[in-house]
Amino acid sequence: MSKQRYQENLRLRKEDKDLLTQLASRENITKSEYIRNLIRNQQRVFTLSSEEFGVLKKEFAKLSLLGSNLNQISFHMNKGAKQGDLDLGGYVKEISELYLELQDDLSKVRAQIVKLSQNKG
C-alpha cells in the first residue's frame, strides 16, 4: 500500500456524524481509522474494552481449570484401566458433574460473546 495520504471531505447529517463519533470512540480509535477499517475489511471493527476482556479472561480461566480436571480424571482412568483396577463408580459421577459444569460455563461464555458482539453493533 502506498504511504501517500489523501484527504476527503464527507457530508454527514448530524445524527450520522454523532454515530460515527460514538462508534469510533467505543472502539478507541479515530473516526478516520474507523472508516478505513470499514472500507478495508468491509465490516465493523470488533474490539473489547478492558472490562469486557476481563470478563472473557475470567470465563476462559474457569474453562481451563475444568479442562485440567478432565485431563487428570482421564489420566487416572487410563492408568487404572492399564493396571486392571479401574473402579468407574466414583469417576463416572465426577466426570458427569464436570461435564455438566463445563457445558454450563461454555453456555455462559457463548452468551457473553453474543452479548458483547450485540453491544458493539
Secondary structure, DSSP 8 states (H G I E B T S, - for coil): -------------HHHHHHHHHHHHHHTS-HHHHHHHHHHHSS------HHHHHHHHHHHHHHHHHHHHHHHHHHHHHHHHHHT---HHHHHHHHHHHHHHHHHHHHHHHHHHHHHHHHH-
